[in-house]
Amino acid sequence: MKTIIEPFRIKTVEPINFTDRQQRQQILAKAGYNLFRIKAREVIIDLLTDSGTSAMSSEQWAAIMRGDESYAGCESFYRLQEKVRQIFGFRELIPVHQGRAAERLMFTRLVKEGDLVPSNTHFDTTRANIEVRGACAVDLPCQEASDLQSAYPFKGNIDLEAVEKFLQEHGKERIPLGMLVVSNNACAGQPASLANISAYSRLLKEHNIKFYLDAARFAENCYMIKEHEPGQAGRPVRAIAADIFRQADGCLMSAKKDGLVNMGGFIAINDGALAEELRQSLILTEGFPTYGGLSGRDLEAMAVGLEEVLSENYLRYRRAAADYLARGLQAHDIPIVTPAGLHAVYIDATAMLPHLKAGELPGQALACALYLEGGIRACEIGRVMFGEAALSPDGGTARHDLVRLALPRRVYSQSHYDYVIEAAANVYKRREQVAGLRITEQPAALRHFTARFEPLPVAPSAGVPRTVSASPSP
Ligand SMILES: Cc1ncc(COP(=O)(O)O)c(C=O)c1O
């Protein structure tokens, strides 16, 4: 059979609350044109993030009943530790409540003022947790990453030449560790190849610098290695995962993505002494080392999720879903980043809204227009999220203003994506009516979560904020 179907049946359903366009116009204005400020029940299709939004399986719910809630030494911890050892190959497990807690623990211990931490492209919380130490998070994405439309399959690679130069220039004294994000969320979910990961690992080793992977979407990255990297096609994703983790000294994991859970994360490393130090800090803020800010049942669900995410059937379906949405948008001439990754489809807002200047925040404006049109919640990945500094000519893909349509795992069906495609096509047809935005309020860091915006005074029929058009809506 050629048709790829969802490799699951649906046992529980969650009703969607429908709003009309006029209501959405009011909701947007009240939220200061920031979709993070909108209530979930005011959203029809929520593509804000793929993080913590997975549907859990019947096996995960069953495992939850097995959760051992003992304060110390719970069985659930040892089961998860065994699973992490099998898949990731690291001996020491430090559970945390989510990825950024892993970042804070790790960087508090390893990074000091004036340090430099290279990566393919740091995720925003990673960057913030490095910069709060007075250090600098340095993005060295490969050159190919800046061409959003090319077919190059590994735009998540790190620029090895730039790394070599960087390591020679600054050395071990200023570089406490190297990071690499798989897949590269801030770079449109593009994967890094096994060859690139191995070469980066070798360069770091030559300089005696530790290497940690941000493994939030490791299974998706490994599936794309299987799809595109010479020599990897016939291999199980699990074997490819073992190969990438063998290159590293450890990993930081937000299990809210490829752990298929709604909350959870961990640090996994081989260095026993470092693990002991991290556990001491863990006790201060997260909890006892065998639960680390999570319930025993969360640890159980994570252990099952880490196994399920490596299912080839699941990953094939995940690829089919992302491709379906990507092709549907392209059929309406909507410019997207190609090739599509697995966790999201990214619209190039600058290309879609050429009438808006960069300072008029085309990504945020497009995200608001999609909400207004169809109650779809997407996320700006660009100048609002990363700030102007990251948009300098050296800023990698962050220099583009993108809108990310993130795909929650096992949640939406093909008809939901048809609806998204129709709404995006409607916006595209009237794209010159989409008004720009300006920031009216913003915090010092991670501004995209809480900033407020207002529409710029443009053409009288401008789409985002002020007019109620006759376009049909649910
Ligand atoms: C690549 C990457 N690293 C780290 C994080 C932070 O994880 P968390 O949201 O669990 O704190 C995220 C979250 O989206 C991410 O995408």
The ligand as an SDF file (V2000), in Angstrom:
LIG
                    3D

 16 16  0  0  0  0  0  0  0  0999 V2000
   16.0630   22.4180   20.8290 C   0  0  0  0  0  0  0  0  0  0  0  0
   15.4830   22.7430   22.1690 C   0  0  0  0  0  0  0  0  0  0  0  0
   16.2570   22.7360   23.2630 N   0  0  0  0  0  0  0  0  0  0  0  0
   15.7680   23.0200   24.4740 C   0  0  0  0  0  0  0  0  0  0  0  0
   14.4480   23.3480   24.6560 C   0  0  0  0  0  0  0  0  0  0  0  0
   13.9520   23.6880   26.0330 C   0  0  0  0  0  0  0  0  0  0  0  0
   13.1490   22.6520   26.5220 O   0  0  0  0  0  0  0  0  0  0  0  0
   11.9670   22.8950   27.5540 P   0  0  0  0  0  0  0  0  0  0  0  0
   10.8880   23.6300   26.8490 O   0  0  0  0  0  0  0  0  0  0  0  0
   11.5570   21.4900   27.9310 O   0  0  0  0  0  0  0  0  0  0  0  0
   12.5020   23.6390   28.7070 O   0  0  0  0  0  0  0  0  0  0  0  0
   13.6020   23.3900   23.5530 C   0  0  0  0  0  0  0  0  0  0  0  0
   12.1880   23.7380   23.7310 C   0  0  0  0  0  0  0  0  0  0  0  0
   11.4260   23.9210   22.8210 O   0  0  0  0  0  0  0  0  0  0  0  0
   14.1320   23.0750   22.2680 C   0  0  0  0  0  0  0  0  0  0  0  0
   13.3760   23.0910   21.1640 O   0  0  0  0  0  0  0  0  0  0  0  0
  1  2  1  0
  2  3  1  0
  2 15  2  0
  3  4  2  0
  4  5  1  0
  5  6  1  0
  5 12  2  0
  6  7  1  0
  7  8  1  0
  8  9  2  0
  8 10  1  0
  8 11  1  0
 12 13  1  0
 12 15  1  0
 13 14  2  0
 15 16  1  0
M  END
$$$$
